[in-house]
Amino acid sequence: MADSPSLLAKVVRVLGVLAHLVLLPFYLASGLVAPLWAVIVLVAVWAALLVLAIRWWRTRPLLVPLAPVVALAVWFAGISAGEAWLGWTA
């Protein structure tokens, strides 16, 4: 029988997925600054990171919190780059 994850692993992975879900409104609200094509790309990246977090759920539970950290960095970098180089404004 396979070893069940420790309590720490269970808490970490649940908090990781919840943190990732909290970021979704920020991605969707990017349409206030970014054009539709950029919002679609950003939401696709968010969804890909969610799929990755779900895959890590059983195999690498301690890596699940990495998904929202990367999602936040991608969102911030994408919006900042769009403002600086593409002239996106609210």
Secondary structure, 3 states (H helix, E strand, C coil): CCCCCCHHHHHHHHHHHHHHHHCHHHHHHHHHCCCHHHHHHHHHHHHHHHHHHHHHHHHCHHHCCHHHHHHHHHHHHHHHHHHHHCCCCC
